[in-house]
Amino acid sequence: MTSRYRLTVIYPVPDFERWANVLRADAEPVPGVERMTVHRSIDDGDEVMVELDLHSEADARAVLQNPRLREFFDQTGVEVYPPVFIGEIVDDLSSDGPDAASAF
């Protein structure tokens, strides 16, 4: 199944290595998550962007309500619950697609 929804969150972490180790140690899959990518800012090594590809809007909302999320933030020292973007993929403008964009 191809995911149609993405949950994206960008936030500072007090200690990237601690944050990453806690994330890697949790091997239990999150229901509805098809793929997760983590990006580390090139300008600030303690800022991350996490993207979750999800099967449905309901799965995205369930991630936000999952108690494991709050526990993860507590374990990694994230004090402020960051803003979250949930979006539905409506176009693929990759260079190989029929609607490829030449510039943005």
FIZA-206692 format. One record per atom (N, C-alpha, C, O): x, y, z. Coordinates in pm, whole numbers, padded with zeros to 5 digits, always signed. Example, Ala and Ser with C-alpha at 12.3 -4.5 7.8 and 13.67 -1.06 7.14 Angstrom:
2
+01319-00569+00780
+01230-00450+00780
+01320-00330+00780
+01424-00332+00846
+01285-00225+00708
+01367-00106+00714
+01290+00003+00787
+01341+00114+00804
This chain:
104
+00084-00119+00000
+00000+00000+00000
+00088+00124+00000
+00188+00129+00072
+00054+00222-00078
+00127+00348-00083
+00063+00448+00011
-00058+00468+00011
+00148+00510+00092
+00094+00606+00188
+00044+00731+00116
+00101+00771+00014
-00062+00791+00169
-00121+00911+00112
-00113+01028+00210
-00146+01141+00175
-00069+01000+00331
-00068+01103+00435
+00072+01114+00495
+00146+01015+00504
+00107+01235+00535
+00236+01258+00597
+00218+01345+00720
+00145+01444+00719
+00285+01304+00826
+00291+01382+00948
+00435+01433+00958
+00529+01354+00956
+00450+01564+00970
+00583+01625+00976
+00592+01710+01101
+00499+01785+01133
+00704+01699+01171
+00727+01780+01289
+00874+01823+01290
+00964+01742+01265
+00897+01951+01318
+01031+02007+01325
+01046+02068+01464
+00963+02148+01507
+01153+02030+01535
+01168+02082+01670
+01313+02068+01719
+01388+01985+01669
+01349+02151+01817
+01483+02139+01877
+01485+02027+01980
+01385+01999+02046
+01599+01963+01993
+01620+01862+02095
+01737+01907+02182
+01832+01965+02131
+01732+01880+02312
+01839+01927+02399
+01973+01857+02375
+02079+01914+02398
+01967+01732+02328
+02088+01653+02306
+02057+01553+02194
+01986+01454+02216
+02110+01579+02075
+02075+01495+01960
+02111+01348+01982
+02030+01260+01953
+02229+01320+02033
+02271+01180+02051
+02178+01106+02146
+02140+00992+02120
+02142+01169+02255
+02047+01107+02350
+01913+01082+02281
+01856+00974+02292
+01864+01184+02210
+01737+01174+02138
+01740+01057+02039
+01648+00976+02034
+01848+01051+01960
+01859+00947+01857
+01870+00808+01920
+01813+00712+01868
+01942+00796+02030
+01955+00666+02096
+01822+00616+02150
+01792+00497+02139
+01743+00704+02209
+01610+00664+02258
+01522+00622+02140
+01450+00522+02149
+01529+00696+02032
+01449+00663+01914
+01488+00526+01859
+01401+00445+01828
+01616+00501+01847
+01663+00372+01792
+01631+00255+01884
+01610+00143+01837
+01628+00280+02014
+01604+00172+02110
+01459+00124+02109
+01431+00012+02152
+01368+00206+02060
+01227+00168+02056
+01198+00095+01925
+01168+00158+01824
+01208-00035+01929
+01193-00115+01807
+01048-00151+01776
+01020-00208+01671
+00957-00118+01867
+00816-00153+01846
+00756-00062+01739
+00759+00060+01753
+00701-00120+01632
+00643-00037+01527
+00521+00042+01575
+00448-00002+01663
+00502+00157+01516
+00387+00240+01548
+00276+00203+01449
+00299+00208+01328
+00158+00167+01497
+00050+00126+01406
+00018+00234+01303
+00006+00352+01335
+00005+00191+01177
-00031+00282+01069
+00085+00352+01002
+00067+00413+00896
+00203+00346+01062
+00320+00413+01004
+00385+00321+00902
+00429+00210+00935
+00390+00369+00779
+00450+00291+00671
+00601+00316+00663
+00679+00226+00632
+00639+00441+00691
+00780+00478+00677
+00806+00598+00768
+00721+00685+00784
+00926+00602+00829
+00965+00716+00909
+01105+00760+00866
+01195+00677+00854
+01122+00889+00844
+01254+00943+00813
+01287+01052+00914
+01200+01126+00959
+01414+01058+00949
+01464+01158+01042
+01568+01241+00970
+01657+01188+00903
+01556+01372+00983
+01651+01465+00922
+01711+01550+01033
+01640+01592+01125
+01841+01575+01024
+01910+01661+01120
+01951+01788+01047
+02010+01782+00939
+01920+01901+01105
+01949+02029+01041
+02099+02045+01018
+02180+02011+01104
+02134+02098+00902
+02276+02125+00876
+02321+02255+00942
+02440+02278+00958
+02227+02340+00981
+02259+02466+01047
+02261+02454+01199
+02331+02530+01266
+02185+02361+01253
+02174+02344+01398
+02162+02195+01426
+02055+02136+01405
+02267+02134+01473
+02272+01990+01495
+02174+01939+01599
+02154+01819+01613
+02111+02031+01673
+02013+01992+01772
+01870+02025+01727
+01781+02042+01810
+01850+02035+01597
+01716+02053+01542
+01689+01936+01448
+01773+01901+01366
+01571+01876+01462
+01536+01760+01381
+01403+01784+01309
+01320+01864+01351
+01388+01713+01199
+01260+01704+01130
+01229+01556+01115
+01310+01479+01063
+01113+01517+01162
+01071+01378+01154
+00948+01373+01063
+00853+01449+01081
+00952+01282+00966
+00839+01264+00875
+00790+01120+00885
+00867+01025+00874
+00660+01107+00905
+00597+00976+00907
+00504+00966+00787
+00418+01052+00768
+00521+00862+00708
+00427+00833+00600
+00325+00735+00655
+00359+00632+00713
+00198+00770+00636
+00089+00695+00700
-00014+00650+00600
-00026+00705+00490
-00089+00549+00638
-00192+00491+00552
-00318+00577+00544
-00385+00580+00441
-00350+00647+00654
-00476+00719+00656
-00467+00840+00749
-00375+00851+00830
-00563+00928+00735
-00574+01043+00826
-00596+00994+00969
-00539+01049+01063
-00677+00892+00984
-00703+00837+01117
-00574+00784+01181
-00554+00801+01301
-00488+00721+01102
-00361+00673+01154
-00274+00790+01201
-00208+00781+01305
-00274+00898+01125
-00195+01016+01163
-00244+01073+01295
-00165+01106+01383
-00373+01085+01308
-00431+01139+01433
-00405+01044+01551
-00386+01089+01664
-00406+00914+01524
-00380+00816+01630
-00237+00827+01681
-00212+00807+01800
-00142+00857+01593
-00003+00875+01636
+00004+00986+01739
+00073+00973+01840
-00066+01096+01715
-00062+01209+01807
-00126+01177+01942
-00091+01237+02043
-00219+01083+01943
-00286+01046+02067
-00219+00929+02139
-00259+00893+02250
-00119+00871+02076
-00051+00756+02133
+00033+00800+02254
+00117+00890+02240
+00013+00740+02372
+00090+00780+02491
+00241+00762+02473
+00319+00827+02542
+00281+00675+02383
+00425+00655+02359
+00491+00783+02309
+00609+00804+02334
+00417+00869+02239
+00474+00993+02189
+00514+01084+02304
+00627+01134+02307
+00424+01105+02399
+00456+01188+02516
+00571+01127+02596
+00659+01199+02643
+00571+00994+02611
+00679+00926+02682
+00812+00948+02612
+00915+00969+02677
+00810+00943+02479
+00933+00965+02402
+00986+01106+02427
+01105+01124+02452
+00899+01205+02420
+00943+01343+02445
+00998+01357+02587
+01099+01424+02607
+00933+01295+02684
+00980+01301+02822
+01118+01236+02837
+01206+01292+02902
+01136+01121+02776
+01264+01049+02786
+01378+01125+02720
+01493+01114+02764
+01349+01201+02617
+01455+01269+02542
+01475+01413+02586
+01561+01483+02533
+01396+01459+02683
+01413+01593+02735
+01348+01703+02654
+01377+01820+02676
+01261+01667+02561
+01188+01768+02482
+01079+01824+02573
+00989+01751+02616
+01088+01953+02601
+00998+02013+02700
+00872+02073+02641
+00770+02082+02709
+00877+02114+02517
+00762+02180+02455
+00708+02088+02346
+00782+02045+02257
+00579+02060+02352
+00517+01978+02247
+00519+02058+02117
+00456+02163+02109
+00591+02010+02016
+00610+02090+01894
+00487+02094+01804
+00401+02006+01811
+00479+02197+01718
+00371+02199+01620
+00384+02081+01523
+00495+02038+01492
+00272+02032+01478
+00268+01916+01390
+00189+01951+01265
+00085+02017+01272
+00239+01907+01151
+00167+01923+01024
+00125+01785+00978
+00207+01694+00969
-00005+01769+00948
-00055+01646+00887
-00113+01686+00752
-00200+01773+00744
-00065+01624+00646
-00114+01658+00514
-00141+01536+00429
-00084+01429+00449
-00230+01555+00334
-00259+01451+00235
-00178+01481+00110
-00178+01595+00063
-00111+01381+00057
-00032+01399-00064
-00129+01414-00182
-00209+01325-00209
-00121+01528-00251
-00212+01554-00362
-00141+01556-00497
-00206+01534-00600
-00011+01583-00500
+00066+01583-00624
+00204+01526-00599
+00262+01544-00492
+00258+01458-00699
+00396+01413-00697
+00466+01485-00812
+00446+01452-00929
+00547+01581-00777
+00613+01663-00879
+00758+01621-00898
+00844+01703-00932
+00785+01494-00876
+00920+01441-00897
+00960+01458-01042
+00875+01471-01130
+01089+01458-01066
+01139+01484-01202
+01097+01378-01303
+01101+01403-01423
+01056+01261-01256
+01017+01157-01351
+00866+01144-01369
+00820+01060-01446
+00790+01227-01298
+00645+01220-01308
+00591+01303-01422
+00662+01390-01474
+00465+01279-01463
+00406+01351-01576
+00385+01500-01546
+00377+01581-01638
+00374+01535-01419
+00353+01675-01381
+00479+01737-01323
+00471+01828-01241
+00595+01688-01365
+00721+01731-01307
+00737+01882-01315
+00708+01945-01416
+00784+01937-01204
+00807+02083-01197
+00949+02113-01241
+01043+02043-01203
+00965+02219-01321
+01100+02257-01365
+01164+02349-01261
+01287+02358-01257
+01085+02415-01180
+01138+02502-01073
+01029+02522-00971
+00912+02495-00999
+01065+02567-00852
+00962+02597-00754
+00970+02736-00710
+00890+02778-00626
